[in-house]
């Protein structure tokens, strides 16, 4: 949406740059999350936490071929709280209403 709407903020410009280079092959962790961390310093902790949750997701989704470090039963609750924090505090898309 940020690429299509051609907003003038730094985050949107950087996303457009990534899109012009990689199209739909941009990496969530290596490209998109990196820009979120650099452009919105207040979001660095959120993106770091999201990166950890993605590692757990990859472990579950890809057959558990390695032993992840520090997984506890409370990770699901942490993931839910982190998701709510991201949705409530980051401008991911145009807010309706």
N, CA, C and O atoms as a GROMACS GRO file, in nm:
protein
  388
    1UNK      N    1   0.083  -0.120   0.000
    1UNK     CA    2   0.000   0.000   0.000
    1UNK      C    3   0.087   0.125   0.000
    1UNK      O    4   0.056   0.222  -0.068
    2UNK      N    5   0.196   0.123   0.076
    2UNK     CA    6   0.284   0.240   0.080
    2UNK      C    7   0.347   0.264  -0.056
    2UNK      O    8   0.369   0.380  -0.093
    3UNK      N    9   0.376   0.161  -0.130
    3UNK     CA   10   0.434   0.178  -0.263
    3UNK      C   11   0.331   0.232  -0.361
    3UNK      O   12   0.364   0.318  -0.443
    4UNK      N   13   0.210   0.184  -0.354
    4UNK     CA   14   0.105   0.225  -0.447
    4UNK      C   15   0.057   0.366  -0.421
    4UNK      O   16   0.026   0.440  -0.516
    5UNK      N   17   0.048   0.405  -0.295
    5UNK     CA   18  -0.004   0.538  -0.262
    5UNK      C   19   0.098   0.648  -0.281
    5UNK      O   20   0.062   0.766  -0.282
    6UNK      N   21   0.225   0.613  -0.296
    6UNK     CA   22   0.334   0.708  -0.321
    6UNK      C   23   0.340   0.820  -0.217
    6UNK      O   24   0.354   0.938  -0.251
    7UNK      N   25   0.330   0.780  -0.092
    7UNK     CA   26   0.343   0.878   0.016
    7UNK      C   27   0.485   0.933   0.017
    7UNK      O   28   0.577   0.870  -0.034
    8UNK      N   29   0.503   1.049   0.076
    8UNK     CA   30   0.631   1.120   0.072
    8UNK      C   31   0.721   1.093   0.193
    8UNK      O   32   0.835   1.140   0.196
    9UNK      N   33   0.672   1.020   0.293
    9UNK     CA   34   0.753   0.996   0.412
    9UNK      C   35   0.870   0.903   0.379
    9UNK      O   36   0.866   0.830   0.280
   10UNK      N   37   0.973   0.907   0.463
   10UNK     CA   38   1.094   0.830   0.440
   10UNK      C   39   1.070   0.680   0.434
   10UNK      O   40   1.131   0.611   0.352
   11UNK      N   41   0.983   0.630   0.519
   11UNK     CA   42   0.953   0.488   0.521
   11UNK      C   43   0.894   0.443   0.387
   11UNK      O   44   0.936   0.342   0.331
   12UNK      N   45   0.798   0.517   0.337
   12UNK     CA   46   0.735   0.483   0.210
   12UNK      C   47   0.835   0.489   0.096
   12UNK      O   48   0.832   0.403   0.008
   13UNK      N   49   0.921   0.589   0.095
   13UNK     CA   50   1.023   0.601  -0.010
   13UNK      C   51   1.117   0.481  -0.009
   13UNK      O   52   1.152   0.427  -0.114
   14UNK      N   53   1.157   0.439   0.109
   14UNK     CA   54   1.248   0.324   0.118
   14UNK      C   55   1.179   0.195   0.076
   14UNK      O   56   1.241   0.109   0.013
   15UNK      N   57   1.051   0.181   0.110
   15UNK     CA   58   0.976   0.064   0.066
   15UNK      C   59   0.964   0.063  -0.087
   15UNK      O   60   0.976  -0.042  -0.149
   16UNK      N   61   0.940   0.179  -0.147
   16UNK     CA   62   0.932   0.186  -0.293
   16UNK      C   63   1.066   0.148  -0.356
   16UNK      O   64   1.070   0.082  -0.460
   17UNK      N   65   1.175   0.190  -0.294
   17UNK     CA   66   1.307   0.156  -0.344
   17UNK      C   67   1.329   0.004  -0.340
   17UNK      O   68   1.380  -0.055  -0.436
   18UNK      N   69   1.290  -0.058  -0.230
   18UNK     CA   70   1.301  -0.204  -0.219
   18UNK      C   71   1.216  -0.270  -0.327
   18UNK      O   72   1.260  -0.364  -0.394
   19UNK      N   73   1.093  -0.219  -0.344
   19UNK     CA   74   1.004  -0.278  -0.443
   19UNK      C   75   1.059  -0.263  -0.584
   19UNK      O   76   1.049  -0.355  -0.666
   20UNK      N   77   1.118  -0.148  -0.614
   20UNK     CA   78   1.171  -0.127  -0.749
   20UNK      C   79   1.288  -0.221  -0.778
   20UNK      O   80   1.310  -0.259  -0.893
   21UNK      N   81   1.362  -0.260  -0.674
   21UNK     CA   82   1.474  -0.351  -0.693
   21UNK      C   83   1.434  -0.497  -0.691
   21UNK      O   84   1.485  -0.577  -0.769
   22UNK      N   85   1.342  -0.532  -0.602
   22UNK     CA   86   1.313  -0.675  -0.578
   22UNK      C   87   1.171  -0.718  -0.613
   22UNK      O   88   1.140  -0.837  -0.611
   23UNK      N   89   1.087  -0.623  -0.646
   23UNK     CA   90   0.945  -0.653  -0.672
   23UNK      C   91   0.888  -0.734  -0.555
   23UNK      O   92   0.903  -0.696  -0.439
   24UNK      N   93   0.823  -0.843  -0.586
   24UNK     CA   94   0.759  -0.924  -0.482
   24UNK      C   95   0.855  -1.025  -0.418
   24UNK      O   96   0.810  -1.114  -0.345
   25UNK      N   97   0.983  -1.013  -0.443
   25UNK     CA   98   1.083  -1.104  -0.387
   25UNK      C   99   1.152  -1.044  -0.264
   25UNK      O  100   1.249  -1.102  -0.215
   26UNK      N  101   1.105  -0.932  -0.216
   26UNK     CA  102   1.166  -0.869  -0.098
   26UNK      C  103   1.152  -0.962   0.022
   26UNK      O  104   1.050  -1.028   0.040
   27UNK      N  105   1.255  -0.964   0.104
   27UNK     CA  106   1.256  -1.046   0.223
   27UNK      C  107   1.192  -0.970   0.339
   27UNK      O  108   1.224  -0.853   0.364
   28UNK      N  109   1.102  -1.036   0.409
   28UNK     CA  110   1.038  -0.972   0.524
   28UNK      C  111   1.143  -0.934   0.628
   28UNK      O  112   1.145  -0.820   0.675
   29UNK      N  113   1.230  -1.027   0.663
   29UNK     CA  114   1.327  -1.000   0.769
   29UNK      C  115   1.444  -0.914   0.721
   29UNK      O  116   1.485  -0.820   0.790
   30UNK      N  117   1.499  -0.945   0.605
   30UNK     CA  118   1.619  -0.877   0.560
   30UNK      C  119   1.593  -0.740   0.498
   30UNK      O  120   1.681  -0.654   0.500
   31UNK      N  121   1.476  -0.718   0.445
   31UNK     CA  122   1.446  -0.592   0.379
   31UNK      C  123   1.343  -0.509   0.456
   31UNK      O  124   1.373  -0.399   0.501
   32UNK      N  125   1.223  -0.561   0.469
   32UNK     CA  126   1.112  -0.484   0.524
   32UNK      C  127   1.131  -0.452   0.672
   32UNK      O  128   1.118  -0.337   0.713
   33UNK      N  129   1.161  -0.554   0.752
   33UNK     CA  130   1.177  -0.530   0.895
   33UNK      C  131   1.300  -0.443   0.923
   33UNK      O  132   1.299  -0.363   1.016
   34UNK      N  133   1.402  -0.459   0.844
   34UNK     CA  134   1.523  -0.377   0.860
   34UNK      C  135   1.490  -0.229   0.841
   34UNK      O  136   1.535  -0.145   0.918
   35UNK      N  137   1.411  -0.198   0.739
   35UNK     CA  138   1.371  -0.058   0.715
   35UNK      C  139   1.284  -0.007   0.829
   35UNK      O  140   1.300   0.107   0.873
   36UNK      N  141   1.191  -0.090   0.877
   36UNK     CA  142   1.106  -0.048   0.990
   36UNK      C  143   1.191  -0.010   1.110
   36UNK      O  144   1.164   0.089   1.177
   37UNK      N  145   1.295  -0.090   1.137
   37UNK     CA  146   1.382  -0.062   1.252
   37UNK      C  147   1.460   0.066   1.232
   37UNK      O  148   1.475   0.145   1.326
   38UNK      N  149   1.510   0.088   1.112
   38UNK     CA  150   1.594   0.206   1.087
   38UNK      C  151   1.513   0.335   1.078
   38UNK      O  152   1.559   0.439   1.125
   39UNK      N  153   1.396   0.329   1.020
   39UNK     CA  154   1.314   0.450   1.002
   39UNK      C  155   1.236   0.487   1.127
   39UNK      O  156   1.215   0.605   1.155
   40UNK      N  157   1.194   0.389   1.200
   40UNK     CA  158   1.115   0.414   1.320
   40UNK      C  159   1.187   0.357   1.440
   40UNK      O  160   1.157   0.246   1.483
   41UNK      N  161   1.280   0.431   1.494
   41UNK     CA  162   1.361   0.380   1.606
   41UNK      C  163   1.273   0.330   1.721
   41UNK      O  164   1.311   0.237   1.792
   42UNK      N  165   1.156   0.391   1.739
   42UNK     CA  166   1.067   0.347   1.847
   42UNK      C  167   1.013   0.206   1.820
   42UNK      O  168   0.961   0.142   1.911
   43UNK      N  169   1.025   0.158   1.695
   43UNK     CA  170   0.973   0.026   1.660
   43UNK      C  171   1.081  -0.083   1.662
   43UNK      O  172   1.050  -0.199   1.637
   44UNK      N  173   1.205  -0.047   1.692
   44UNK     CA  174   1.314  -0.144   1.689
   44UNK      C  175   1.287  -0.262   1.783
   44UNK      O  176   1.304  -0.377   1.743
   45UNK      N  177   1.245  -0.235   1.905
   45UNK     CA  178   1.219  -0.342   2.001
   45UNK      C  179   1.106  -0.432   1.951
   45UNK      O  180   1.112  -0.554   1.966
   46UNK      N  181   1.003  -0.371   1.893
   46UNK     CA  182   0.892  -0.450   1.840
   46UNK      C  183   0.939  -0.540   1.726
   46UNK      O  184   0.904  -0.658   1.722
   47UNK      N  185   1.017  -0.486   1.636
   47UNK     CA  186   1.064  -0.564   1.522
   47UNK      C  187   1.162  -0.673   1.566
   47UNK      O  188   1.163  -0.782   1.510
   48UNK      N  189   1.245  -0.645   1.666
   48UNK     CA  190   1.334  -0.747   1.720
   48UNK      C  191   1.252  -0.862   1.780
   48UNK      O  192   1.283  -0.979   1.757
   49UNK      N  193   1.150  -0.828   1.856
   49UNK     CA  194   1.062  -0.930   1.914
   49UNK      C  195   0.989  -1.009   1.807
   49UNK      O  196   0.973  -1.130   1.818
   50UNK      N  197   0.945  -0.939   1.702
   50UNK     CA  198   0.876  -1.004   1.592
   50UNK      C  199   0.971  -1.100   1.520
   50UNK      O  200   0.931  -1.209   1.480
   51UNK      N  201   1.098  -1.060   1.505
   51UNK     CA  202   1.198  -1.148   1.444
   51UNK      C  203   1.217  -1.276   1.522
   51UNK      O  204   1.231  -1.384   1.463
   52UNK      N  205   1.218  -1.266   1.654
   52UNK     CA  206   1.229  -1.385   1.739
   52UNK      C  207   1.106  -1.474   1.721
   52UNK      O  208   1.119  -1.597   1.711
   53UNK      N  209   0.989  -1.414   1.716
   53UNK     CA  210   0.867  -1.492   1.697
   53UNK      C  211   0.868  -1.560   1.560
   53UNK      O  212   0.818  -1.672   1.546
   54UNK      N  213   0.924  -1.494   1.458
   54UNK     CA  214   0.934  -1.556   1.326
   54UNK      C  215   1.025  -1.678   1.330
   54UNK      O  216   0.998  -1.777   1.262
   55UNK      N  217   1.132  -1.672   1.408
   55UNK     CA  218   1.220  -1.789   1.420
   55UNK      C  219   1.143  -1.908   1.477
   55UNK      O  220   1.160  -2.020   1.431
   56UNK      N  221   1.060  -1.883   1.578
   56UNK     CA  222   0.978  -1.990   1.636
   56UNK      C  223   0.878  -2.042   1.534
   56UNK      O  224   0.853  -2.162   1.524
   57UNK      N  225   0.822  -1.950   1.458
   57UNK     CA  226   0.726  -1.990   1.354
   57UNK      C  227   0.796  -2.078   1.251
   57UNK      O  228   0.740  -2.180   1.211
   58UNK      N  229   0.916  -2.042   1.209
   58UNK     CA  230   0.990  -2.121   1.111
   58UNK      C  231   1.021  -2.260   1.167
   58UNK      O  232   1.013  -2.359   1.095
   59UNK      N  233   1.056  -2.264   1.294
   59UNK     CA  234   1.087  -2.392   1.358
   59UNK      C  235   0.965  -2.484   1.355
   59UNK      O  236   0.977  -2.603   1.324
   60UNK      N  237   0.849  -2.429   1.386
   60UNK     CA  238   0.727  -2.509   1.386
   60UNK      C  239   0.687  -2.548   1.244
   60UNK      O  240   0.652  -2.663   1.219
   61UNK      N  241   0.693  -2.453   1.152
   61UNK     CA  242   0.644  -2.475   1.016
   61UNK      C  243   0.734  -2.565   0.932
   61UNK      O  244   0.686  -2.628   0.838
   62UNK      N  245   0.862  -2.572   0.965
   62UNK     CA  246   0.954  -2.644   0.878
   62UNK      C  247   1.009  -2.771   0.940
   62UNK      O  248   1.123  -2.810   0.915
   63UNK      N  249   0.928  -2.835   1.020
   63UNK     CA  250   0.960  -2.970   1.064
   63UNK      C  251   1.045  -2.985   1.187
   63UNK      O  252   1.081  -3.098   1.222
   64UNK      N  253   1.078  -2.877   1.253
   64UNK     CA  254   1.153  -2.886   1.378
   64UNK      C  255   1.284  -2.965   1.362
   64UNK      O  256   1.312  -3.056   1.439
   65UNK      N  257   1.362  -2.930   1.261
   65UNK     CA  258   1.487  -3.000   1.233
   65UNK      C  259   1.603  -2.954   1.320
   65UNK      O  260   1.708  -3.018   1.320
   66UNK      N  261   1.586  -2.847   1.392
   66UNK     CA  262   1.691  -2.800   1.482
   66UNK      C  263   1.627  -2.768   1.616
   66UNK      O  264   1.505  -2.757   1.626
   67UNK      N  265   1.706  -2.754   1.717
   67UNK     CA  266   1.655  -2.725   1.850
   67UNK      C  267   1.666  -2.575   1.877
   67UNK      O  268   1.777  -2.524   1.894
   68UNK      N  269   1.554  -2.504   1.882
   68UNK     CA  270   1.560  -2.360   1.910
   68UNK      C  271   1.599  -2.336   2.056
   68UNK      O  272   1.579  -2.421   2.143
   69UNK      N  273   1.653  -2.221   2.079
   69UNK     CA  274   1.697  -2.187   2.214
   69UNK      C  275   1.587  -2.112   2.288
   69UNK      O  276   1.515  -2.032   2.229
   70UNK      N  277   1.574  -2.140   2.414
   70UNK     CA  278   1.488  -2.064   2.506
   70UNK      C  279   1.340  -2.062   2.468
   70UNK      O  280   1.275  -1.959   2.484
   71UNK      N  281   1.286  -2.171   2.420
   71UNK     CA  282   1.142  -2.177   2.395
   71UNK      C  283   1.074  -2.219   2.525
   71UNK      O  284   1.116  -2.314   2.592
   72UNK      N  285   0.970  -2.146   2.559
   72UNK     CA  286   0.892  -2.182   2.677
   72UNK      C  287   0.745  -2.184   2.642
   72UNK      O  288   0.704  -2.135   2.537
   73UNK      N  289   0.667  -2.239   2.730
   73UNK     CA  290   0.522  -2.247   2.708
   73UNK      C  291   0.461  -2.109   2.692
   73UNK      O  292   0.360  -2.092   2.624
   74UNK      N  293   0.522  -2.010   2.755
   74UNK     CA  294   0.464  -1.875   2.751
   74UNK      C  295   0.490  -1.803   2.619
   74UNK      O  296   0.444  -1.690   2.602
   75UNK      N  297   0.562  -1.863   2.525
   75UNK     CA  298   0.593  -1.796   2.399
   75UNK      C  299   0.466  -1.762   2.321
   75UNK      O  300   0.461  -1.659   2.255
   76UNK      N  301   0.365  -1.845   2.328
   76UNK     CA  302   0.242  -1.816   2.256
   76UNK      C  303   0.176  -1.690   2.310
   76UNK      O  304   0.127  -1.607   2.232
   77UNK      N  305   0.175  -1.674   2.440
   77UNK     CA  306   0.118  -1.554   2.500
   77UNK      C  307   0.202  -1.431   2.466
   77UNK      O  308   0.148  -1.324   2.439
   78UNK      N  309   0.334  -1.448   2.466
   78UNK     CA  310   0.422  -1.337   2.427
   78UNK      C  311   0.396  -1.297   2.282
   78UNK      O  312   0.394  -1.178   2.251
   79UNK      N  313   0.376  -1.394   2.194
   79UNK     CA  314   0.350  -1.365   2.054
   79UNK      C  315   0.220  -1.289   2.037
   79UNK      O  316   0.212  -1.194   1.959
   80UNK      N  317   0.118  -1.330   2.110
   80UNK     CA  318  -0.011  -1.262   2.102
   80UNK      C  319   0.001  -1.118   2.150
   80UNK      O  320  -0.051  -1.026   2.085
   81UNK      N  321   0.069  -1.097   2.262
   81UNK     CA  322   0.086  -0.962   2.315
   81UNK      C  323   0.169  -0.875   2.221
   81UNK      O  324   0.139  -0.757   2.202
   82UNK      N  325   0.271  -0.934   2.161
   82UNK     CA  326   0.354  -0.859   2.067
   82UNK      C  327   0.272  -0.820   1.944
   82UNK      O  328   0.283  -0.707   1.896
   83UNK      N  329   0.192  -0.911   1.893
   83UNK     CA  330   0.108  -0.880   1.777
   83UNK      C  331   0.012  -0.766   1.808
   83UNK      O  332  -0.005  -0.675   1.727
   84UNK      N  333  -0.050  -0.770   1.924
   84UNK     CA  334  -0.141  -0.661   1.963
   84UNK      C  335  -0.066  -0.529   1.974
   84UNK      O  336  -0.116  -0.426   1.930
   85UNK      N  337   0.053  -0.531   2.030
   85UNK     CA  338   0.135  -0.410   2.043
   85UNK      C  339   0.169  -0.353   1.906
   85UNK      O  340   0.159  -0.232   1.885
   86UNK      N  341   0.208  -0.440   1.813
   86UNK     CA  342   0.242  -0.394   1.678
   86UNK      C  343   0.120  -0.333   1.611
   86UNK      O  344   0.128  -0.224   1.555
   87UNK      N  345   0.007  -0.401   1.616
   87UNK     CA  346  -0.113  -0.350   1.549
   87UNK      C  347  -0.164  -0.221   1.611
   87UNK      O  348  -0.219  -0.136   1.541
   88UNK      N  349  -0.147  -0.205   1.741
   88UNK     CA  350  -0.197  -0.086   1.808
   88UNK      C  351  -0.102   0.034   1.796
   88UNK      O  352  -0.148   0.148   1.802
   89UNK      N  353   0.028   0.010   1.779
   89UNK     CA  354   0.123   0.120   1.789
   89UNK      C  355   0.203   0.150   1.663
   89UNK      O  356   0.279   0.246   1.661
   90UNK      N  357   0.188   0.071   1.559
   90UNK     CA  358   0.260   0.098   1.434
   90UNK      C  359   0.160   0.126   1.324
   90UNK      O  360   0.055   0.062   1.316
   91UNK      N  361   0.190   0.221   1.240
   91UNK     CA  362   0.103   0.255   1.128
   91UNK      C  363   0.133   0.161   1.011
   91UNK      O  364   0.209   0.196   0.920
   92UNK      N  365   0.073   0.044   1.014
   92UNK     CA  366   0.097  -0.056   0.912
   92UNK      C  367   0.018  -0.029   0.786
   92UNK      O  368   0.062  -0.061   0.676
   93UNK      N  369  -0.098   0.029   0.803
   93UNK     CA  370  -0.186   0.059   0.690
   93UNK      C  371  -0.274   0.176   0.727
   93UNK      O  372  -0.270   0.223   0.841
   94UNK      N  373  -0.352   0.221   0.633
   94UNK     CA  374  -0.440   0.334   0.659
   94UNK      C  375  -0.545   0.294   0.761
   94UNK      O  376  -0.610   0.190   0.748
   95UNK      N  377  -0.560   0.377   0.863
   95UNK     CA  378  -0.658   0.347   0.967
   95UNK      C  379  -0.796   0.390   0.920
   95UNK      O  380  -0.814   0.499   0.864
   96UNK      N  381  -0.892   0.303   0.942
   96UNK     CA  382  -1.030   0.329   0.902
   96UNK      C  383  -1.107   0.377   1.025
   96UNK      O  384  -1.098   0.319   1.133
   97UNK      N  385  -1.182   0.484   1.004
   97UNK     CA  386  -1.268   0.534   1.111
   97UNK      C  387  -1.214   0.640   1.196
   97UNK      O  388  -1.281   0.686   1.288
   0.00000   0.00000   0.00000
